Amino acid sequence: MRWQNVRENVGRQKSDGTGALNMTNSSSSSISRRGLLGAFAATAVMAAPTYSNAAGFLRGGGDIRRIRMYSGRTGERLDTIYWIEGEYIGEAIREINLFMRDWRNNKAVEMDTRTIDIMTAAHNLMETSQPYMLLSGYRSPETNAMLRAQSSGVARNSLHMRGQAADLRVDGRSVSQVARAAAACRAGGVGRYSGSNFVHMDCGAVRTWGS
């Protein structure tokens, strides 16, 4: 099987016995889209969750799916082709799982590939060469509880704890632009956090919030 994986200093992983992974020393196309984003600019997302919409935006382009990110917390970078010719690449998915770990305690889980695909589809729609800046991927229950104690905006049953959500920025794109791209996929939740300069994406019910 043909596939490419570009990475920097991938670290070791070990289980802590809880089902999560601890990671140490880790570092880690297109159709015309501007008109499509404009059409969605003032449109609220009202449909039932339909993941296939995100997958639809990923068709073509050589039948590959590539994700590029760097961590705003650790400085690590990831650039990987994780899907090719109809199949996910196991090693690439594992690297994504580790990259999107809870950076506060190095715990990782298997990220939902639907969320990864939504991120990829949204990035393709933005027509940018800049990678995502990842602020939060997987969030352990203890980290979520700590953040809830600090802010009422953190959900008790956050999808971050299921490996189904990510908080992201893109250099050169506003919160509004990133959110419109994600909402155009009509495949999950999209939250705008303009005050903190990031967009939340998840593979849960289709909904939008924030400003």
C-alpha positions in Angstrom: 0.0 0.0 0.0 1.3 3.4 -0.9 1.4 6.0 1.8 3.6 8.8 3.1 4.1 9.9 6.6 6.1 13.0 7.5 6.9 13.5 11.2 9.4 14.9 13.6 10.9 12.9 16.5 7.9 10.7 17.3 8.2 9.6 21.0 7.5 6.4 22.8 4.1 5.5 24.2 3.1 3.5 27.3 -0.2 2.5 29.0 -1.0 3.8 32.4 -3.5 1.0 33.0 -6.6 3.1 32.6 -7.2 2.7 28.8 -5.4 6.0 28.1 -1.9 6.2 26.8 1.0 8.2 28.3 3.4 9.6 25.8 6.9 10.8 26.6 9.4 12.9 24.6 7.0 13.3 21.7 7.6 15.9 19.0 5.9 15.4 16.5 -6.6 19.5 -3.9 -9.3 20.9 -4.5 -12.5 22.3 -5.9 -13.4 26.0 -6.1 -14.4 26.7 -2.5 -14.6 30.5 -2.0 -18.1 30.7 -3.5 -19.2 27.7 -1.3 -18.0 29.4 1.9 -19.7 32.6 0.9 -23.0 30.8 0.4 -22.7 29.4 3.9 -21.6 32.7 5.5 -25.0 33.7 6.8 -26.6 30.3 7.0 -27.3 28.6 10.3 -26.7 24.9 10.4 -30.1 23.2 11.0 -29.7 19.7 9.6 -29.5 16.5 11.5 -25.9 15.1 11.9 -24.7 13.8 8.5 -21.1 12.8 8.6 -21.2 11.9 4.9 -21.2 15.6 4.1 -17.7 16.0 5.4 -16.6 12.9 3.6 -18.0 14.4 0.4 -15.7 17.3 0.6 -12.7 14.9 0.9 -13.4 13.0 -2.4 -11.0 13.5 -5.2 -7.6 15.1 -4.8 -5.9 11.7 -5.5 -8.0 9.9 -2.9 -5.8 10.9 0.0 -6.4 12.7 3.3 -3.7 14.7 4.9 -3.6 16.6 8.2 -1.0 19.1 9.2 -0.9 20.6 12.7 1.4 22.1 15.3 0.7 22.2 19.0 0.3 25.6 20.5 1.0 24.0 23.9 4.1 21.9 23.2 5.5 23.2 19.9 5.3 19.7 18.3 4.5 19.3 14.6 2.6 16.7 12.7 2.3 16.3 8.9 0.8 13.0 7.8 -1.3 11.3 5.1 -3.7 9.2 7.2 -6.1 7.9 4.6 -5.4 6.6 1.1 -7.5 4.7 -1.5 -10.4 4.1 0.9 -8.4 3.0 4.0 -7.2 4.7 7.1 -3.4 4.2 7.8 -3.0 2.6 11.2 0.4 4.1 12.0 -0.7 7.6 10.9 -3.8 7.4 13.0 -1.8 6.3 16.0 0.5 9.3 15.6 -2.5 11.6 15.4 -3.8 10.1 18.6 -0.5 10.8 20.3 -0.2 14.3 18.9 -3.7 15.2 20.1 -3.1 13.8 23.6 -3.9 15.7 26.8 -0.7 17.7 27.0 -1.2 18.4 30.7 -0.7 14.7 31.7 0.4 13.1 28.4 -2.7 10.8 28.3 -4.0 9.9 24.9 -7.0 8.0 23.5 -8.1 6.9 20.1 -9.4 10.0 18.4 -12.6 9.7 16.4 -11.7 9.6 12.8 -14.9 11.5 12.0 -13.5 14.5 13.8 -10.2 14.2 12.0 -12.0 14.1 8.7 -14.1 17.1 9.6 -10.9 19.0 10.4 -9.4 18.0 7.1 -12.4 18.9 5.1 -12.7 22.3 6.7 -9.0 22.9 6.1 -9.3 22.1 2.4 -12.2 24.5 2.1 -10.1 27.3 3.5 -7.5 27.0 0.7 -4.6 27.8 3.0 -1.1 26.3 3.2 -0.9 27.1 6.9 -1.3 24.1 9.3 -3.8 24.0 12.2 -2.6 25.2 15.6 -4.1 22.6 18.0 -5.0 24.1 21.4 -6.9 21.1 22.7 -7.7 17.6 21.4 -8.3 14.8 23.9 -9.0 16.0 27.4 -8.8 13.7 30.3 -11.6 13.8 32.9 -9.3 15.3 35.5 -8.3 18.0 33.1 -11.9 18.7 32.1 -12.9 19.0 35.8 -10.0 21.4 36.4 -11.0 23.6 33.5 -14.7 23.5 34.5 -13.7 24.9 37.9 -12.1 27.8 36.1 -14.7 28.5 33.4 -18.5 28.0 33.1 -17.9 27.6 29.3 -16.5 24.1 29.7 -19.1 21.3 29.3 -19.4 18.7 32.0 -19.6 15.9 29.4 -17.3 17.5 26.9 -16.7 15.6 23.7 -13.0 16.3 24.2 -13.1 13.6 26.8 -14.3 11.1 24.2 -11.6 12.1 21.7 -14.3 13.6 19.5 -13.4 17.3 19.5 -10.6 19.7 18.8 -10.0 23.4 19.5 -8.1 25.0 16.6 -6.6 28.1 15.0 -5.2 28.8 11.5 -2.7 31.6 10.9 -4.1 34.0 8.3 -7.7 32.9 8.8 -10.1 34.6 11.2 -12.3 32.7 13.7 -15.3 33.5 11.4 -13.5 32.0 8.4 -12.5 28.9 10.2 -16.0 28.4 11.7 -17.7 28.9 8.3 -15.5 26.3 6.7 -16.3 23.8 9.5 -20.0 24.6 9.4 -20.0 24.2 5.6 -19.2 20.5 6.2 -22.5 20.1 8.1 -21.1 17.1 9.9 -20.8 18.1 13.6 -20.6 20.9 16.1 -18.9 24.2 15.5 -18.2 26.7 18.2 -16.8 30.2 17.7 -14.7 31.6 20.5 -13.6 35.0 19.1 -12.4 36.3 22.4 -9.9 33.4 22.7 -9.2 33.2 19.0 -10.1 29.6 18.3 -12.8 27.4 16.8 -14.2 24.2 18.3 -14.9 21.3 16.0 -16.5 18.0 16.9 -18.4 15.0 15.3 -21.4 15.3 17.5 -24.8 16.6 16.5 -24.8 19.4 13.9 -25.0 22.7 15.7 -23.3 26.0 16.0 -22.8 28.4 18.8 -20.6 31.4 19.9 -19.6 34.6 18.2 
